[in-house]
Amino acid sequence: MILAASAIVHIAVQAGLIVRVLLRKHRAPAARIAWVIVILAVPLAGIGAYLLFGEVNIGRRHFERMRTVLRELGREALPRASASCSATVPDRWMPLFRAGKSVNGFEPVGGNRAELMADSVKSIERMVADIDAARKHVHLLFYIWLPDNNGRAVAAALKRAAARGVACRAMVDDLGSRELIRSPLWREMEQAGVKLARALPIGNPLLRVFFGRIDLRNHRKIAIVDNRITYCGSQNCADPEFLPKAKYAPWVDVLLRVEGPVVRQNQFVFATDWMTFDGEDIRQVLEEPVEAHDPGFAAQVVATGPTGRFSAMPQMFESLIYAARDELFVTTPYYAPNQGLQDALCAAASRGVDVTLILPRRNDDFAIAGASRSYYLDLLQAGVRIFEYEKGLLHAKTVTIDGEITFVGSANMDRRSFDLNYENNVLICDAGVTAALRSRQEAFLAKSLAVLKEEAEGWPWYRRLANNLLAIVSPLL
């Protein structure tokens, strides 16, 4: 009798969850199918998995707070192009910037200049120098900040800046930077006067699941100094040796140091996150004058997340791909696309665009690595050139188009970046910046091996089976 009652309850719960899966808004058919299979095929574990990871929910308190912050800042606080920093964008590229504006409301702004950092260590050295020269404030946001050499160097610079009266604010993701948060360095920064905050705090993991998904993370990497300089790219605040996953090292990143009006857009993104999770009202930093450079290029920040417009980042990537006429070059560490993105790459190659995709040969995420290889054959048959980087984990997330457009930042081409993470990228229209990044992409290419169509066709059945199974569950990854 007890077993029969338990079975009835179990079936009722399964049925209820399946109905919920089918009725949820903004869910791709592939994700619906995957969750229905998991709930039915793995009875208890499937139910538990859906309750833990099945819905995009940061928790009512965080959601309401973020909405309140955006309302308090108001649309008048959105960084806009003044006459001194209006953007000149060729008509051909304006649809891309209109797509970017639809995400955050940010206009493309002109009068910017940028420098591509040489490598991860040089990036941190330059950031430390900028922090040491700061006069008003320093704002940092990292998904991962480790208490290693680079992490300590940035922390020491913040402490020096705070000691001379600079307002220093540092925010980290509560999961990605848990090693720093638990270390003495975190307390040392706080004692030195650095204001600290944790994005999406986990608290008690057993209780956290009742108030929102534990794996929704702030994956952004932003640095702002005096409303004058910002850094944007893929690099976390850590050594390239990345000791938590040293066997995949070095981590190879791309980071841009940017000056100009677009800095204010990154500042708005930081202020929104800071006021949401710390509570301190810092809207005054959005009222300071903006410095434009003449000549300077047009740029726009594209910041996405689970509480923003649905499917914003994959639509941005697809818009970029469809805009290419001659050349499209992409690097990403994690490729688990939705069908639209996969089709866009194949369509670009099919219409004669020279499409190159570089991924890591050894990936720290075996599931994403297997899933991404399940897409290789279709890409290769369409004419996409695929390469795998051999000299470490290529962590750079870059797109260049036709020698004029650059798109870099924190977003990967996977479902996590599309649906679950808060991401931050910058769109740039400039031949000089794009040429510098293309040169860096060529350097990556020189350290990569080509994946040939015959090679992918010759993979043994069990390897193809494993890759395809991982691709089926990739909507859940």
N, C-alpha and C positions, 0 to 999 in steps of 0.2 A: 504493500500500500504506500509506504513512504517512498519507495523507488518510483512508483508510478506517478506520485504527486511531484516528485523532483523532476521527472522527465517532462511532465506537462509544463512546469514552471520554466524549465530550460528551453523548451520549444517556444513558449510564449515570449521569453526574452529574446531569443534568436529572431523570431518573427518581428518583434517590435523594433529591434535594431536594424533589420533589413529594410523595413518600411522607412525608418529614419534615414538610412543611407540613400534610399531612392528619392526621398523628398528634400534632402539638403540642397540648398542653393549653391551655385558656383562649384559644381563637382563634375569633372570630366567623366564620360561613360566608362573609360578604362579604369578610373579609380573606383567607381561604383561597383563594377564587376569584380575587381580585385578584393574589395572589402566584403562583398557578398560571399565570395569563395572562401575567404579566411574565416568568416563567421560560421559558415556551414561546415567546412572541412576540419576545422580545429576547434571543437565545441567550446570548452571552457576557456582555453588560451585565446581563441579568436574573439570571444566576447570581451575578455580582459584587454586585449590589444586594441579593440575599437574604443573602449571606454578611456584608455590611456592616450591613444594617438589618432583616433579616427576623425576628430573634428578640430578645426582651426579656432581655438578659443584661448585668448590670453588671460581670461578672467574678467568678470564684470567690473571689478574695482579699477583695474588697470585701463580697461577700455573706456570707462566713463571718465577717468582722470585725463586720458589722452584727448578725448573729445572736448573736455572742458578747457584744456590748455589751448587747443587749436581755436576754440571759440574766443578765449580771452585774448589771444594774440591778435585775432581778427584778420580779415583779408587785407586791411590797410597795412599790416606789418609784413605782408609778403614782399620779398625783394623784387623791385620792378626796375625796368630800364629807364633811367633818366635821360635827358637830352645829351648829357656828357658821356653816357656809356651805352647808348643805343647800339644794337647789333646790326651789322651788315652781313646778311646771310644770302648766298646765291639762291635763286628761286628753286633750283633743283633740290636743295637740302631743306627748304622750309618745312615740308611735311614731317620730317624727322623731329624738328624742334616743336612743331605743333603737337606731335604725339607726346613729346616730353612734357610740354606744358599741361597736357590733359591729366598728368599724374599728380603734380603738386601745385600747379598754378604758376610755376616759375617761368618768367619770360627768358628767352635767350638774351644775354647781355654781352656787350662788346667791351673792348679795352682791357682784355686779359692777356697775360703772358705766362708761360710755363716752362719748367725745366724737368727733364726726365732724369731721375736719380740713377746713378751708375749701378748700384747694387744695394742689398739690404743693409750692410754695415754703413756704407756712405750715406744712405737715407737717414739712418738714425743719427749719424754725426751731424748732418745738416739740420735735422730737426732740433737737436740739442743746441746747436749754435743759434737757431732762431728763438728758442725758448730763453737762452741766455741774453738775447737782445730785446726781449719783450719788455714793454713799458706799462701796458694796461692789463691785459688778460691773456691767459693760455687755456684753451679748451681742448681736451683730448677724449676720444671715444674709440675703444678697441674691443673687438670680440675676444681676442686672446692677448693677454699681457702676462709675460712670464717674468719671474724674478731672476733672470739670467743676466748676462753682460749688457745686452742692449736694453733690457727692461730696467736694469738698475741705473744705467746711464740716463735714461729719460726721467726716472724718478728723482735722481740727484739734481738734474736740471730744474725740475719742478720745485724741489725744496729750495734751491738757490733763488729761484724767481719769487717764491712766496716770502722768503726772508727779506727781499728788498721791496715788498709791498705790492707785487703783481698778483692780481686775482687769478688763482689757478684752480681749475676744475677738471677732474678726471673721472670718467665713467667707464666701467667695464661690464661686459656680460657676466652675469652671476655664475653661469656654467662654464663658459669658455675660459674665464680667468680665475677659476676657483683656486688654482695653485697660488696665484698672487694674493688673493683675498685672505688665504689662510697663513700667509707668510708674515714675518715681522716687518717686511718692507711696506706692506699696506698700512700698518699702524704707524710706522715711521713717517710716511708721507702725511698722514692725518695730523700727527703731532707737530709736524713742521708747518702746518697751516694750509696744506693742500685740501681743498674740498673734494670729497670722494662720494661716489654714488655707484650703486649696482643696478644694472638694467635687468628687468624681468627676474627679480629675486625668487629663488626656489623655496627657501624656508624648509619646512619638513616635507621631504619628498612624498611620504605616505599621505599627507593631507593636501599637498599641492595639486594632486590629480583631481581633487574635487572642485578646484577653483580655476582650472585652465591647464592646457597642455604644458608639460614640463619641457618639451623639446622645441618650443617656439623661442627663437633666440634673436638677440640683436647682433647681427653679423657685420655691422658697419665698422669702417676704419676711417676716422676723421681726426684731423688736427687743425686747429685754428689759432693763429697768433695775431692779436691786436686788430682783428677785423681786416688784416692786410694780407696775410699769407694763409693758405690752406694746403693740406696734403690730401690726396685722394688716390686710392689704388687698392691693391690686394694685400699689402703687407701688414701683418700684425706687429705688435711691439714685442719682438722676440728675436733671438739669434737665428741665423739661417740654419744652424745645426739642429734646432728645434728638438731639444732633448726628450720631450715626451714621446716622440716618434722618430728617434734618431736614425733608425735603419733606412728611412726613406729620404734622409737629408742629402744635400742641402735643399731647403725650401727656396724656390726661385720666384721672386716677386717682381712686380712693376709698381712704381710709385711716382706720381707727379707732384711737384711743388708748384703751386699756382698762386699768382698774385692778380688782383683786380676785382671787379664788381661781383664775379661769381662766388667769391669768398663769402659774401653775405648770404647766399643761398645755403651753403654748408652750415653757416652760423644759425640759420633758421631751423635746419634739421636738428642740429645739436641742441638748440634751446628747447625745441619741442620735447626731445627725449629727456633732457635734464629736468625740465619743469614737471614732466610726467612722473619720473621716478625719484627725484629728490624733493621737489616741491618748492624750491627756491625760485622766485620770480626774477628772471634775468632779461626781461624783454628790452631793457635799456640798451643792451648791446646791439639790438636791431635798429636803433635810432641814430647811431653814429654815422658820420659822413663816409661815403664810398669813394675810394680812389681808383680812377681809371687810368690806363696807360695808352698812349697814342704813339705809334700804332699798336693795336692789340686785337686779338681774335675773339670770335663769338663762342660762348660756352653756356652750358645749362646743367644744373644738377637734376638728377633723376633718382629720387629716393622712394623706395617701395617697402611694403610690409603687409602682414596679414590683416591689419586694420585699415589699410588703404584701399585704393581701387583694385578690384579683383583682376588678376591676370595682367597687371601693368608691366612687369618686367619681361615676361615672354613676348608680349605684344611689342615691346620696344625692340627686343632682339629681332623679331620677325620683320619689323619695319626696316631696320637696318639692313637685313639680308636682302629684302626685296628692292631696296634702293640701289644696290650695287649694280654697276653696268659692266665694269671691266675686271675688277679684282676685289676679292673679299678674303681677309686673313683673320683667323680666329684662334686664340689659345684659351683653354679652360682646363682646370684640373678635373672637373666632374661633369660628365656629359650623360645626362639621363633626361632627354628632351620630352616635351609633349609632342603630339603628332604634327601640330602646326609648325613647330620649329624644325623638326626633321624634314618635313615636306619643303619648307622654305629653302633649306640648304640644298636639297636635291634639285629643286626647281632652279636655283641660281646656277648650279653647275650645268644643268640641262640646257639653259639658254645661252651658254657660252661664257659665263663669268669664271675667271680663274679662282677657284675656291680652295683654300688651304686650311686644314684643321690640325692643330697640334695638341696632343693629350700626353699625360705622363705614361711612360712604359710600366713603371711600378707605382701603383696607387696605394695610398694609405687606407682606402675604403674598397675592400675587395668586391663588395656587392655592387657599388657604382661602377667599378672597373669592368666587371662582367657584363653588367647591363649595357654600358656604353659600347662594348665590343659587339653586342648583338645588333647594333645599328650600322656597323661598319660596311657590310656587304652592300646594302642599299645605297649608302653614300658613295662607295667606290664605283658601283655600277652606273651611278648618275654622273660620275666624273669628278667627284670631290677628291682632292689629294689629302690623304691622312698620314700623319707622322706621329711617332711616339718618342717623347723626350727621354734620353737615357741618363743624363748627368744629375739626377736628383728628382725631386718632386716639383714639376712645373706648376706653380701655384698662381701664376699671372692670369688674370681674366681680361683679355684684350680683344678688341675688334677694330680693324682698320678697313676703310673703304675707299677705293679709287684715288688714293693719294691725298685725300682732303678731309676725311671724317675719322675721328678717333672716339672710341667709347671704352672707358676703363673704370674699374671700381671693384666692389666687393662681390658682385653677383656672379655666381656660377650658372652654367646652363643645365640646371637640374631642378627637380620638383621642390627641393628644400628652399632654394633661392627664389623660386617662383611663387610658392604658396606659404612657406612657414617662417622664413627669416626676414628681418628688417635689413635692407640692403641700401647701398649708396654708390651711385655711379655718376660720372660726369661725361657729357657729350660735348665734343669740341669740333669746330670747323676751322681747320688751319693746316695748310700744307707743311709748314715747318714742324709742328708738333707731330703730325702724322708721319712725316719722313723719319723723324727720330725714333718713333715707336716701330715703324716698319724695319728700320735697321736692327732694332733689338729683337724683333720677331725673326729676322733672318739669322741672327746669332743663335736663337733657340733652334731654328731649323738645322743649322750646322751641327748641332749636338743631338740630332734626332734621326731615327730610322724610319724609312718609308714603309707603310703597310700596303702591300700589293693585293690586287683583287684576287689573283691566283692563290695567294697565301690564305686569305679569308675563306675562299671557296674550299680550300684543302684542310681546314680545321676538322679534327675528328668529331664524330657525331656526339660524343659525350661532352665535349667542350661547347659545341653549339647548343646542346640541350641545357647545360648549366647556364650559359649566357642568356638564352631565351627565357628560362624560368625566372632569372633575376630581372629581366626586362618586364615580365608580367607583373611582378610585385614592385617594380620601380615607382609606381604611383604612391606606394606606401612608405618609400625610403626617405 
